[in-house]
Amino acid sequence: MSDENGPKDVAHYGHPPFVAPEIGEQPPVGAWIAKDAVCRDCMTAAEEIAMRRGFSDPISAKDAWEKGTLCTRCGKVLPIPP
């Protein structure tokens, strides 16, 4: 298909995606679910989708590192990516 026949409003994928400043540049390490901190390893698939769509508050790696947040389900400190 030539460029003249293609769609004109398609986003260019060469630029970096928008990341909300309060989350940071790294993916969230957990979320606040019903006032409990839950790591991504303990989340169910439905909770993971809810976090990605913005229905639950994500916990950034920076916040988890500064506060030493513990997962309420497994009892471990939220993992911080390198």
C-alpha positions in Angstrom: 0.0 0.0 0.0 1.4 3.4 -0.9 1.6 6.3 1.6 -0.9 8.4 -0.3 -3.7 5.8 0.2 -3.0 5.1 3.9 -4.6 6.8 6.9 -3.3 10.3 7.7 -4.1 10.4 11.5 -2.0 7.4 12.6 0.5 8.3 15.4 4.2 8.1 14.7 5.7 5.4 16.9 9.2 6.9 16.9 8.5 9.2 19.8 8.5 8.0 23.4 5.0 7.3 24.9 3.6 9.7 27.5 4.3 8.7 31.1 2.5 10.4 33.9 5.1 12.2 36.1 3.6 10.9 39.4 4.2 7.3 38.3 7.8 7.8 37.0 9.5 6.3 34.1 9.6 2.8 35.4 6.5 0.6 35.5 4.6 0.4 38.8 5.7 -2.3 41.2 2.3 -2.6 42.9 -1.0 -1.0 43.6 -3.2 0.1 46.4 -6.2 -2.3 46.3 -8.8 -1.7 49.0 -6.3 0.3 51.1 -3.8 -2.6 51.0 -0.5 -2.6 49.2 -0.2 -5.5 46.7 2.9 -6.4 44.7 2.5 -7.3 41.0 3.4 -11.0 41.7 0.4 -11.3 44.0 -2.1 -9.5 41.8 -4.8 -11.3 40.0 -5.3 -10.7 36.3 -8.3 -8.5 36.9 -6.4 -6.4 39.5 -3.6 -6.0 37.0 -5.9 -4.7 34.3 -7.7 -2.4 36.8 -4.3 -0.9 37.7 -3.3 -0.4 34.1 -6.6 1.3 33.3 -6.3 3.6 36.2 -9.1 2.2 38.5 -6.6 1.5 41.3 -3.7 3.7 42.5 -0.3 2.4 41.3 2.8 2.4 43.6 5.8 3.7 41.8 9.3 2.2 42.3 10.5 5.4 43.8 7.7 5.5 46.4 8.2 1.8 47.3 11.9 2.3 47.8 11.5 5.5 49.9 8.8 4.1 52.2 9.7 0.4 52.2 6.2 -0.7 51.4 5.3 -4.3 52.3 2.9 -6.4 50.3 -0.1 -7.4 52.5 -0.6 -10.7 50.7 3.0 -12.2 50.7 4.6 -10.0 53.4 7.6 -9.1 51.3 9.0 -5.7 50.4 7.8 -4.6 47.0 10.5 -5.5 44.4 12.4 -2.6 43.0 13.7 -3.1 39.4 17.4 -2.3 38.8 
